[in-house]
């Protein structure tokens, strides 16, 4: 592993490792970032969930697993499935702390360390759900590590994140620090205990899990602003975050070029962008009417497929819009409307000319 440069030494960047966890919605923005960096001439390694490695490689990127198959993990972990289906952020954070999850992080740790050591990055970019890994590369390996986030939580903002707008403003900071930030901290701490069995050292020393209602200061030097890149536009940033640090840079979303996505789908290069038949169905639907609304949940579930289908088609019908509904992990389709309750037949009739369900 290359030694960390001193303050006086110039830092030459050639190899950049991007580490991030999560599902497709968490991964794809970092894939776009990796493609952009590769186009600029950098050597890039993506460290992602095992089920997303083929997706990265199909686009010509180097990739190695940092975690298990997340989709499979959700299917076999009732606490995660319930948290996603009910939309409970707190239940989701608590599920991340369970041994079943932290044990999977530790299980893939040897592969992660091997890939990272062999690659020898000059810079590490830390994305979603990799708090422990970013602390490891920063504090133990002493590799410059930059936080690149898809969003940023501001406890003082007018617009409360995570769909919790009813929490009084005076309680927001305490809530976010204790429950959300505390939950992420405890998850990293639980991972630290498991990882110590492999690397022989606790990154967080002897700090212990204190429960979701308590969180110490994150173990960094005090009064030192933490640089971060946030993938939202400056306009959105100005709306959501009252006093962002000068160390925070808003870039706008990271998006894979349309021609790359379309080319991959047309050539059946990767199923993540749909098949050739999917592209033909989309083009036919777009050509026969007004511009549609896109609706999709990605990896999220909401009660049931029937509820989600009824919610989507009902909203489109009420607004008088055409729509493309992407099923995501739910695998919902128009057939689920038949069990959605009163008004199902009317919604099914609306689907015929106005709605295209896309499975992926």
Secondary structure, DSSP 4 states (H G I P E B T S, - for coil): -PPPPPTTS-----EEEEE--SSHHHHHHHHHHHHHHHHTT-EEEEEEEGGGHHHHHHTT-EEEEEE--HHHHHHH-HHHHHHHHHT-HHHHHHHHTSHHHHHHHHHTHHHHHHHHHHH--SEEEE-TT-HHHHHIIIIIS---EEEEES----TT-SS-STT-TTS-HHHHHHHIIIIIIHHHHHHHHHHHHHHHHHHSS-TTTT-----TT-----SS-TT----EEESS-HHHHHHH-SS--TTEEE-------HHHHHHHHHTT--GGG--HHHHHHHHHHHHTSSPPEEEE-TT---S-HHHHHHHHHHHHHHHT--EEEE-GGG---GGGGGGS-TTHHHHHHHHHHHEEEE--
